[in-house]
C-alpha cells in the first residue's frame, strides 16, 4: 500500500499546496532525520484502506 500511496502524493501536493508529501510508512522510516507535519488521512479509490499523509517541513539539526 505504501508504494501505491507514494504514487499519488505528487498529485496531492497541488491540492494541499505543499512541496513534499509522504505516506506514514516513509515518515516513520526517516523521522529521525526530518521534521514532518501531519496532513490527515487520504482515502484511495478502489482500496479498502486509506493512509496518513505527512508534509516534509525540514531537516532536523544535528
C-alpha positions as CSV (number, residue, x, y, z in Angstrom):
1,X,0.0,0.0,0.0
2,X,2.8,2.4,0.8
3,X,4.2,2.3,-2.7
4,X,0.8,3.0,-4.2
5,X,0.2,5.9,-1.9
6,X,3.6,7.4,-2.8
7,X,2.5,7.4,-6.4
8,X,-0.5,9.7,-5.7
9,X,1.3,12.1,-3.3
10,X,2.7,14.1,-6.2
11,X,-0.8,15.0,-7.4
12,X,-2.0,15.7,-3.8
13,X,0.8,18.3,-3.4
14,X,-1.3,20.7,-5.6
15,X,-4.4,20.1,-3.6
16,X,-2.7,20.6,-0.3
17,X,-0.4,23.4,-1.6
18,X,2.7,21.6,-0.4
19,X,6.0,20.7,-1.9
20,X,6.7,17.2,-0.5
21,X,4.1,14.8,0.9
22,X,4.9,11.3,2.0
23,X,3.0,8.4,3.4
24,X,3.1,7.3,7.1
25,X,5.4,4.5,6.2
26,X,8.0,6.8,4.7
27,X,7.6,9.3,7.6
28,X,8.2,6.5,10.1
29,X,11.3,5.3,8.3
30,X,13.0,8.7,8.2
31,X,11.5,10.6,11.1
32,X,14.9,10.6,13.0
33,X,16.4,12.9,10.4
34,X,13.4,15.1,9.3
35,X,10.6,17.2,10.7
36,X,7.0,16.5,9.4
37,X,3.6,17.9,9.8
38,X,0.6,15.6,9.8
39,X,-1.8,16.5,6.9
40,X,-4.6,13.9,7.6
41,X,-5.9,10.8,6.0
42,X,-6.3,10.1,2.4
43,X,-8.8,7.6,1.0
44,X,-7.8,5.9,-2.2
45,X,-10.5,4.9,-4.7
46,X,-10.7,1.2,-5.2
47,X,-8.8,0.4,-1.9
48,X,-10.4,-0.6,1.4
49,X,-7.8,1.1,3.5
50,X,-6.5,4.7,3.2
51,X,-3.3,6.1,4.6
52,X,-2.0,9.0,6.5
53,X,-0.2,11.9,4.8
54,X,2.8,13.8,6.1
55,X,4.3,17.0,4.8
56,X,8.1,17.4,5.0
57,X,8.8,20.7,6.7
58,X,12.6,20.4,7.1
59,X,15.6,18.5,8.3
60,X,16.5,18.1,11.9
61,X,19.5,19.9,13.3
62,X,22.4,17.7,14.3
